Amino acid sequence: MQSRTSIAGTALVTAAALVTAGFLPTKAAAAERPTSSQVGTIDFRIGSRATVRVVGARIIVIGDDGDVLAQGVSNSNGEWRVSLPLKPDKRFEAVRAMDTVTAIAVAKGYNEAVVFEVPITANTVQPIILNPLRANQRNEPLAFLGNLHRHDLAVLIDAYAQKVGLVRQAPVPGEQGYAPWGPDTKKQ
Amino acid sequence: MRRSTKSLVRAMIMGVVSAGFMAYPNHGMVEAQTVYNTPMPSVIRVAIRPNNDPLAPIAYVQTLGFQEYCEDVLPNEWMPSWNAQTLRAGAIAIKMFAWYHTLHPVSTGGWTYDVDNTTNYQQFKYLSGTTITNQAVLSTWNIVYVPATGDVTQLNYRAGIPNNPNWAFVGSNMMAQWGSEYWGRTARLTFPNVLGMYYPGLSIQYI
């Protein structure tokens, strides 16, 4: 098993190399995005279901305006790290400063994957698990949802449920501490 | 002929019983699985359900190193931005929960596994470990939280209410994740004290 600490160190070195190699957002794409003093990072980790890391995968990052913001190739640890301007997405205002992008990953021997709503935070880790190509099968692209944290989702739902005045359902029998929101609204 | 065979079998059974070799189940005699007689697992089998959906059918079973599994659970169950002591309490809970389930595997639908990747057990995302949560796992790797008998016990937990002490969970044998953050960050408790809030009768042991 490889030490994650050493991987993190390698990732930092690799990130620095990628920055100098011009893998940061293109000037044109960055200029079109709303200006923000905040910068977030996404650490893409490309792997497969066979518990291996995929080296040489290309990741394309797309902004909400459709522009390619950045692209790069996973290193020997299957990682590619990118820094991007962070324009807080108002949907997540109640949660924390977070932006979202779309990522496409392609790699030799694997089928393509599209990951929607990849969060940009101060330090996002976004795994992408690819499927190996199989002979005589269709091997079509897969769609995934970005690595949104379960606590962030709960806070997001709480904020909007309270905003529209929803009422929680009865507590779930045998379960402690969480009652999901229901469709009813508070009586005026 | 058949009768004589039956008689012979009956006689053999009686002989075995009288000799005390009959294997009657006696659960009291089963040796408990403790941290003293059970090594920490080196690998774990994780049933992967698409999109971490607890009700989705199993797509495949992934076998990976036990430590790597814990590293890929902690940032999904606890927030990496949370207090360091909180993360250590979470790291120990995750490890004990998983250890218990490696001792109680499940076979269903043609699959055999220890845990799945959803909140049926613990949310696991392969390759999602972060530097800060990995440090919490590593710094507590030789620490277990067990009753005086040393039994490998699953430390259960739930999300709890955000930014709240979650008093309802205190002493309940169920840790509130948000509660652990409150007690770690606001009350500045250390991780043994955070664990002690939720799991009465258990204590830290070093292995």
Boltz contact constraints between the chains, C-beta under 6 A:
constraints:
  - contact:
      token1: [A, 1]
      token2: [B, 65]
      max_distance: 6.0
  - contact:
      token1: [A, 1]
      token2: [B, 68]
      max_distance: 6.0
  - contact:
      token1: [A, 4]
      token2: [B, 71]
      max_distance: 6.0
  - contact:
      token1: [A, 4]
      token2: [B, 129]
      max_distance: 6.0
  - contact:
      token1: [A, 4]
      token2: [B, 134]
      max_distance: 6.0
  - contact:
      token1: [A, 8]
      token2: [B, 131]
      max_distance: 6.0
  - contact:
      token1: [A, 45]
      token2: [B, 127]
      max_distance: 6.0
  - contact:
      token1: [A, 47]
      token2: [B, 126]
      max_distance: 6.0
  - contact:
      token1: [A, 47]
      token2: [B, 127]
      max_distance: 6.0
  - contact:
      token1: [A, 49]
      token2: [B, 60]
      max_distance: 6.0
  - contact:
      token1: [A, 51]
      token2: [B, 62]
      max_distance: 6.0
  - contact:
      token1: [A, 51]
      token2: [B, 64]
      max_distance: 6.0
  - contact:
      token1: [A, 125]
      token2: [B, 128]
      max_distance: 6.0
  - contact:
      token1: [A, 125]
      token2: [B, 130]
      max_distance: 6.0
  - contact:
      token1: [A, 127]
      token2: [B, 125]
      max_distance: 6.0
  - contact:
      token1: [A, 127]
      token2: [B, 126]
      max_distance: 6.0
  - contact:
      token1: [A, 127]
      token2: [B, 127]
      max_distance: 6.0
  - contact:
      token1: [A, 127]
      token2: [B, 128]
      max_distance: 6.0
  - contact:
      token1: [A, 129]
      token2: [B, 126]
      max_distance: 6.0
  - contact:
      token1: [A, 151]
      token2: [B, 79]
      max_distance: 6.0
  - contact:
      token1: [A, 155]
      token2: [B, 162]
      max_distance: 6.0
  - contact:
      token1: [A, 176]
      token2: [B, 174]
      max_distance: 6.0
  - contact:
      token1: [A, 177]
      token2: [B, 158]
      max_distance: 6.0
  - contact:
      token1: [A, 177]
      token2: [B, 160]
      max_distance: 6.0
